[in-house]
Amino acid sequence: HGYKKLSPVNRVELSRHELKMPSMEYDTNAIWFDCEASLLVSVMPDFDAGVHALSHALLAVAPLFVPCTSADIDCDHSRHETTRIMIFDNRAGGAGITSRLWRHFFLPGI
């Protein structure tokens, strides 16, 4: 990752600069929801935007089920044959929020 400086006059590239960022990798806890993409395409006209919106909607309603703030959890999603929406704890090692959320979504025997 990096940036380039452009001339304000003619937008010609003047220089390039690389940025060295610290690693953002850490172990945490997460829950995910899988759904076949072929099933969702018919109900979501813009599939990519729909999956993205669904992942953020799950984040928005999470505080209704467990005590947390928007800084405690985050989301990610994939858009391949199987659509996976993942909600994860924002703290290294996990804060236990997704574990508590899982208890609200998982119904044994169903």
C-alpha positions in Angstrom: 0.0 0.0 0.0 1.1 3.5 -0.5 0.4 6.8 -2.3 1.6 8.8 -5.2 2.1 12.6 -5.6 0.6 14.1 -8.7 1.3 17.5 -10.2 -1.6 19.9 -9.5 -1.1 21.4 -13.0 -1.2 18.4 -15.3 -1.8 15.4 -13.0 1.6 13.8 -14.0 3.0 11.5 -11.4 5.8 13.2 -9.5 6.7 10.4 -7.0 5.5 7.2 -5.3 5.8 6.3 -1.6 5.3 3.0 0.1 3.7 2.9 3.5 4.7 0.3 6.1 1.9 -0.5 8.4 2.0 -2.7 11.5 0.3 -6.1 11.2 -3.4 -6.0 12.0 -3.7 -9.8 12.4 -5.0 -11.2 15.7 -6.9 -14.2 17.0 -10.5 -13.6 18.0 -14.0 -15.3 18.1 -16.6 -15.1 15.4 -19.9 -16.5 14.2 -21.0 -16.8 10.6 -24.1 -17.4 8.6 -23.9 -19.3 5.3 -26.5 -19.2 2.5 -26.4 -20.4 -1.1 -25.9 -17.3 -3.3 -28.3 -18.7 -5.9 -31.1 -18.5 -3.3 -30.4 -14.9 -2.5 -30.0 -13.5 -6.0 -33.7 -13.7 -6.7 -34.6 -11.5 -3.7 -31.7 -9.1 -3.9 -31.5 -7.1 -7.1 -28.0 -5.8 -6.3 -26.6 -9.0 -4.7 -23.3 -7.5 -3.5 -24.9 -4.5 -2.0 -27.6 -6.6 -0.4 -25.1 -9.0 1.3 -23.1 -6.0 2.5 -26.3 -4.3 3.9 -27.3 -7.6 5.6 -24.0 -7.9 7.4 -24.3 -4.3 8.7 -27.9 -4.9 9.7 -26.9 -7.8 11.8 -24.3 -5.5 13.5 -27.0 -2.9 14.1 -29.4 -5.3 15.9 -26.7 -7.2 17.9 -27.1 -4.8 20.9 -30.7 -5.8 21.1 -29.5 -9.3 22.1 -26.3 -8.7 24.0 -24.8 -5.7 25.7 -22.3 -4.3 23.3 -21.4 -1.2 21.2 -20.4 -0.7 17.6 -16.7 -0.7 18.7 -17.0 -4.2 20.2 -17.9 -6.2 17.1 -17.4 -5.9 13.3 -18.4 -7.8 10.2 -17.1 -9.2 7.0 -18.7 -11.1 4.1 -17.8 -13.2 1.1 -19.6 -13.2 -2.2 -18.9 -16.5 -3.8 -20.9 -19.7 -4.4 -21.7 -19.8 -0.7 -22.3 -16.5 0.8 -20.8 -16.2 4.3 -21.5 -13.3 6.6 -19.2 -13.2 9.6 -19.5 -11.2 12.8 -16.4 -11.1 15.0 -15.1 -9.6 18.2 -12.9 -6.6 17.7 -10.6 -7.5 20.6 -7.7 -9.8 20.3 -8.6 -13.1 22.1 -12.3 -12.2 21.8 -14.5 -10.4 24.2 -17.2 -13.1 24.4 -19.8 -11.0 22.6 -20.1 -13.3 19.5 -20.3 -16.3 21.8 -23.3 -14.8 23.5 -24.8 -13.8 20.1 -24.4 -17.4 18.9 -26.7 -18.5 21.7 -29.5 -16.3 20.3 -29.1 -17.6 16.7 -28.4 -21.3 17.2 -31.4 -23.4 18.0 -30.5 -27.0 18.7 -32.6 -29.6 16.8 -33.8 -27.2 14.1 
